[in-house]
């Protein structure tokens, strides 16, 4: 009688512990996934901000550097391409091209002292530099989150919970180094 | 994310409990020593003191401390770069909210973060910091401050400070009551019963009252130093560029001037101790680890992850810093390249303009010393008279005011127009000044050595 009671109690305690762990693991995964989605949303916010800033920049530069039509057109083109990208991979590539064209635009602007003295231009330059950084840092945080998330849905025993509630692996936001490092063409 | 917060929390709980134990046993002992059986009253007194201190600390809003530091809140238009850097670091850390940003008008470079909850968090930097650091360095400093917020250091250090304050206050009260309130102890003596035991208890209580605060202080400061290291590790992880913070720390420590509005209460908050102007040495009672050591650790990192910092930290002869779990979870990270942004542009320095007007070239050393080099000095570099580092003398730019410069071109002749002050530019670009009393037929240019005829 009392032995049976003890067995029941032991089983009950073990069951409670398992359920408690289960809840904890599930909540942990949900928290990670939310963090990841948040990080992804942040990248989007920053990219959008960059799209908004570019027309302003192009307008300002146009007034001073009329001979740089080609560079300006490339920037606009890259922006539109990035805005219309469908998949994550396509988008990442378009963003890299955009970063490259912006770099060459700023390199070209070095040749125009009047432009470099323009307060509006300086402000836009600072904003765009910072937006680039923000994109990079959000991506860094996103990738770290993805790594943490992917690790936790793969390791035992959390993978059981992940399998039951179909938490799927996430892709990294990759940067192709060559595209970023593409040397800006400078013409004086 | 980054479970060093969890490890922190455990360690913090241990520290707070230890301090609470010291406080309560001090209260009990003091009560028993003053009058036998009054231990409970002592306990209550200790608790009341703690409550009062708690009210004082947590009642004092962040805004009071900020105002006391001479900080004023700024908007994005006041310093777009600072704002952007803070926002960048918020994204990199995943902090989830942007702290308010304050500026302190002080030429000494320094910064601190404050805030126990998201709504009242703030980051304050001095104008000296803003004008001296380039973007990478500023990023490093801000990342360190955001690291403090992310690791919830301010909340914890405030709790610890409350404990420390209560212990110090209780022991003060007890020791004073012994000195001035001799009556009660005499009464207990006259009662006779267990006089010797009472005496022993008194001795123990006095020893405790003297050693307790010391012990609590050592604990508190050790913890404060550890948290500085942790914030450095976080900064390296957020920026992926430890050199930025290392070089910023070098500049801040090298400036060797105290922050005017800093005091003992706010000193532990700053990135580098603002009161110790020079020669920081490690002692049990310093709030910050020696800056040289922090720089050394940052520079010896092989990557930028928490694990890399841990390795560098242990190589410097310390024990473990970061919890095992967070080390396992931190992915390997390399160090990124330096950004190409130049130094933060500083507003026109009136002192520099003045010295230029008087025929001197202002040279600023990172140790904080301003040197005026005469224009006739004919070498390209000069050794700083304070720290000995080699400084290059910049070519003088044209004067911002009084530009009645004549005689441009390559002519080696200058036509005087008035008898007053006159300045003109040499062919090499250097501005040459002639005083009203200048009577010689020729003047020698300080940088190119051309001899120019004065007519």
Contacts between the chains, C-beta under 8 A, distances in Angstrom:
chain1	res1	chain2	res2	distance
A	35	B	1	6.4
A	35	B	94	6.8
A	38	B	94	7.9
A	38	B	96	7.9
A	39	B	94	6.8
A	42	B	91	6.0
A	46	B	91	7.7
A	123	B	80	6.7
A	126	B	80	5.3
A	126	B	81	6.0
A	126	B	84	6.8
A	127	B	80	7.2
A	127	B	84	7.4
A	129	B	84	7.9
A	129	B	341	7.0
A	130	B	80	7.9
A	130	B	81	7.7
A	130	B	84	3.5
A	130	B	85	7.5
A	130	B	87	7.3
A	130	B	88	6.4
A	133	B	84	7.5
A	133	B	88	4.8
A	134	B	84	7.8
A	134	B	87	6.5
A	134	B	88	5.4
A	134	B	91	5.5
A	137	B	88	5.3
A	137	B	89	7.5
A	137	B	91	4.5
A	137	B	92	3.8
A	137	B	238	7.7
A	138	B	91	4.8
A	138	B	92	8.0
A	140	B	92	6.1
A	140	B	240	7.1
A	141	B	91	6.3
A	141	B	92	6.0
A	141	B	93	7.5
A	141	B	94	5.0
A	144	B	1	7.2
A	144	B	331	6.2
A	145	B	1	6.7
A	145	B	94	7.4
A	147	B	331	4.9
A	148	B	1	6.4
A	148	B	329	6.0
A	148	B	331	8.0
A	151	B	329	7.3
